[in-house]
Amino acid sequence: MFRMTGAEVLIRLLERQGIQTIPGIPGGANLPLYDALSRSPVIRHVLARHEQGAGFMAQGMARVTGKPQVFFATSGPGATNTLTALADAKLDSVPVICITGQVPRSMIGTDAFQEVDIYGMSIPATKHNFLVRSVEELLTVIPEAFRIAASGRPGPVLVDVPKDVQCAEVAFASWPEPGLPATPRDMPAGDLIRAAEMINSSKRPMLYLGGGVIQAGAAGAARAFAEKGGIPTVMTLMGLGAIPSDHPLSLGMLGMHAAPCANLALEECDLLIAAGVRFDDRATGKVEQFCPGAKVVHMDIDPAELGKIRPAQQALVGDVGQALQGLLPLVEDRPNQEWLDRVQALKQEQPMRLGDAKEVRSAYGLIFEAARLAGPEAVVATDVGQHQMRTAQAYPFRTPRRWLTSGGLGTMGFGLPAAIGASMARPDLPVICFSGDGSLLMNIQEMATAVEQHANVKIVLMNNNALGLVRQQQELFYEGNLFASSYGCCVDFVRIAEGFGMRAVNLDTSADPAAEMARAFDHPGPCLIHATVDAAQNVYPIVPPGAANKEMLKGEEYADACA
Ligand SMILES: Cc1ncc(C[n+]2csc(CCOP(=O)(O)OP(=O)(O)O)c2C)c(N)n1
């Protein structure tokens, strides 16, 4: 017979789930948990500076490992501070488990100090949530939280644990089995055969890969499938890394900031093979005009996605890896040369143009130089804005689970804590965080955590002293009425980083920026690399919001090509 407190049970259950690192912040309502955690021989606690930061650290760990990760917050403001990280995880299907302290059961509903109904508040922001009502329940709720977070389409789960439940004693005979992801159901053979027939009879197929391919560990299967069928491939923002960006069949990202060739090839396809995607508006543009002449084969683990935006002539419900592997022997090894030649011609005539990429102190120059210095194994995190879109356009992605970006919610402040989390889970890999000055200021306090953890994170800050992507939208779509999109005062990021105890270099004042950057990358541990970039430079191409992808604006980089 085991006898222990709820807090001890909870920590032991997390150990049994294989949890090794928990970011979080303590407070009155979760102190029993912290007391028990202090005695764990296996779990390391990382003291974040903001609960949103803790949530994004857990996301960083989950995104690179593919396994559920945990973060802690106290009741009230601690709990409400987790909501953005949870909503972000929900939209990007990331398995994280947020464990919050709650006021004692007898005080719930009394407006007690630091009481909020985080259970109610988190319903729309999570895949599932629990308010634990007895200490015995912990033995089922915790494994269940892990099973739900990782099964099917992954997502965030919140477990709210009243303080008296943490303190209560429980006696039990045996430990429950750890919660594991459910085995996906088998793909019906008939569905696969019908999909393969559509693929084999198509003349101009395109493969459209999304974050679901990464989540399913199906990048290898996707590549084998594309290669066997000779199928040109585009990826969503979340799908980048599924196949290498320099693969001959890759056209890179589709949608709002895609290379023209990617969007134009989709215009001409007669079959769209959509894998682990949700036809997000940033990818499809005006959806009624997306791939106008194409039939659709859509495979996804979440049946709710099938037919949600674009009806599919053939739906494949289930594990995307299983679907692609099942299709592999059925797909004819007979690439359509005429179509491949046409796509190749589009790639040559309508490539991505990146302007001043050779100049290290330009936005694209910084991206290429960082990629070169960090090497092919690097993890790349971003914040949200122009710097994010430029990284998505230009970074030489090669491997799945190395690209961390807030795709669905588009949360400024994601980058630094996610990068720290990635570095904690994979200390063997270099981590780059591309950020903008607006975004970095949203979770800049986590610089202290990065320093404390010796996280090998290089923050490449593209400072335009503006909310660049907003400024760009105002210039292009609000008749140049620039309002509330630039800052009045210039923040000294180098001194701020140094104030947190972080090494920092300023490429603006450097005589040899490339050498300075190389020294920064050689330095073990965190480092800020600051460079001023031109606020007037827009990210092109851009599809105006609400327009069809073929209506992309190409900007000055394309002026000579269009002339
Ligand atoms: C939390 C949050 N608030 C507001 C926005 C709206 N928004 C999108 S991009 C952007 C500007 C980002 O500026 P910065 O981080 O400096 O990057 P830049 O575009 O200049 O590269 C804003 C305000 C957002 N995405 N997230």
The ligand as a MOL file (V3000), in Angstrom:
LIG
                    3D

  0  0  0     0  0            999 V3000
M  V30 BEGIN CTAB
M  V30 COUNTS 26 27 0 0 0
M  V30 BEGIN ATOM
M  V30 1 C 0.6350 39.3200 -28.9290 0
M  V30 2 C 0.4020 39.9670 -30.2550 0
M  V30 3 N -0.0400 41.2380 -30.3200 0
M  V30 4 C -0.2350 41.8320 -31.5180 0
M  V30 5 C 0.0210 41.1380 -32.6850 0
M  V30 6 C -0.2230 41.8210 -34.0450 0
M  V30 7 N 1.0610 41.9150 -34.7730 0 CHG=1
M  V30 8 C 1.4190 41.0300 -35.7340 0
M  V30 9 S 2.9320 41.3180 -36.3460 0
M  V30 10 C 3.1380 42.6530 -35.3700 0
M  V30 11 C 4.4010 43.4490 -35.4270 0
M  V30 12 C 5.5900 42.6530 -35.0060 0
M  V30 13 O 6.6680 43.5290 -34.8130 0
M  V30 14 P 8.1210 43.0120 -34.5550 0
M  V30 15 O 8.1140 41.9320 -33.5370 0
M  V30 16 O 8.9900 44.1700 -34.2640 0
M  V30 17 O 8.5160 42.3090 -35.9080 0
M  V30 18 P 8.7190 42.9200 -37.3850 0
M  V30 19 O 7.4000 42.7810 -38.0890 0
M  V30 20 O 9.1300 44.3290 -37.2480 0
M  V30 21 O 9.7690 42.0400 -37.9690 0
M  V30 22 C 2.0000 42.8760 -34.5710 0
M  V30 23 C 1.8290 43.9870 -33.6120 0
M  V30 24 C 0.4560 39.8120 -32.5550 0
M  V30 25 N 0.6870 39.0450 -33.6110 0
M  V30 26 N 0.6770 39.2580 -31.3400 0
M  V30 END ATOM
M  V30 BEGIN BOND
M  V30 1 1 1 2
M  V30 2 1 2 3
M  V30 3 2 2 26
M  V30 4 2 3 4
M  V30 5 1 4 5
M  V30 6 1 5 6
M  V30 7 2 5 24
M  V30 8 1 6 7
M  V30 9 2 7 8
M  V30 10 1 7 22
M  V30 11 1 8 9
M  V30 12 1 9 10
M  V30 13 1 10 11
M  V30 14 2 10 22
M  V30 15 1 11 12
M  V30 16 1 12 13
M  V30 17 1 13 14
M  V30 18 2 14 15
M  V30 19 1 14 16
M  V30 20 1 14 17
M  V30 21 1 17 18
M  V30 22 2 18 19
M  V30 23 1 18 20
M  V30 24 1 18 21
M  V30 25 1 22 23
M  V30 26 1 24 25
M  V30 27 1 24 26
M  V30 END BOND
M  V30 END CTAB
M  END
